[in-house]
Amino acid sequence: MIFFYLRGALRNLRRNSFYSLINIGCLAVGLAVSMTILLYVLHEHSYDRWQANADRTFSTWGTFHFGNSEWHSGAVTYVTAPMLQTGVDVNLPQAKAQTIPDDEGKLILTVTKDKRVFLGKLQIQWDDVEKTLKNNAKLNADHELYLHADKDLPYGEVVKVMAAVKQAGVDKLGMVTDPLE
């Protein structure tokens, strides 16, 4: 019985070869696209699982209102890292995170509540943050920066600094906090 079904199917494939080719080709493309989308979604949702320090990551989402419209920003993932002070006095927010040793001389950008910006202990102008970071040799080699931002600094100013840091080519941005008491 199966033999008759196969013989009939092959006969139809030979008679209508063009339409059969279109049907089989579209089915193959559809399956390939579906699998690609599935793999992409699984990869995007597994971001925090494959990181070495997944217990120290958090994601932020933003909602912005412009008149009657609303815009939602995507997730940005940060690693929190309480570290030693760099000599600039800032009032850091507190968070529960593991301490990262400062044996490599990490590059730290500090923003005080009166909007003064320091790269290490060197004060830089607010408008020159992006340009200074782009010209920094250590940052160009490591693409890693830690941000000390005073907890009394308005959130919008922190976001502006983070945008400048991203434009400067930083791939890894650590948000420095004080340990919870």
Long-range contacts (C-beta under 8 A, 24 or more apart in sequence): 47-77, 48-77, 53-79, 53-98, 55-98, 56-80, 56-81, 56-97, 56-98, 78-173, 78-174, 78-175, 79-172, 79-174, 79-175, 80-174, 80-175, 80-176, 80-177, 81-146, 81-174, 81-175, 81-176, 81-177, 82-176, 82-177, 82-178, 82-179, 83-108, 83-146, 83-176, 86-110, 86-118, 86-120, 86-121, 86-148, 87-121, 88-112, 88-118, 88-121, 88-148, 90-148, 90-149, 90-150, 91-150, 91-151, 91-152, 92-148, 92-149, 92-150, 92-151, 92-176, 92-177, 92-178, 93-151, 93-177, 93-178, 94-177, 94-178, 94-179, 94-180, 94-181, 95-177, 95-178, 95-179, 95-180, 96-179, 96-180, 97-177, 97-179, 99-179, 100-174, 106-144, 106-146, 106-174, 107-136, 107-138, 107-139, 107-142, 107-144, 107-145, 107-146, 108-145, 108-146, 108-147, 108-148, 108-176, 109-133, 109-145, 109-146, 109-147, 109-148, 109-161, 109-165, 110-147, 110-148, 110-149, 111-147, 111-148, 111-149, 111-150, 111-153, 111-157, 111-158, 111-161, 112-150, 112-153, 113-150, 113-152, 113-153, 115-153, 115-157, 117-161, 129-161, 129-164, 129-165, 129-168, 130-164, 130-165, 130-167, 130-168, 133-164, 133-165, 133-168, 133-169, 133-170, 134-168, 134-169, 139-168, 139-169, 139-170, 140-169, 143-169, 143-170, 143-171, 143-172, 144-170, 144-171, 144-172, 144-173, 144-174, 145-170, 145-172, 145-173, 145-174, 146-173, 146-174, 146-175, 146-176, 147-173, 147-174, 147-175, 147-176, 148-176, 149-175, 149-176
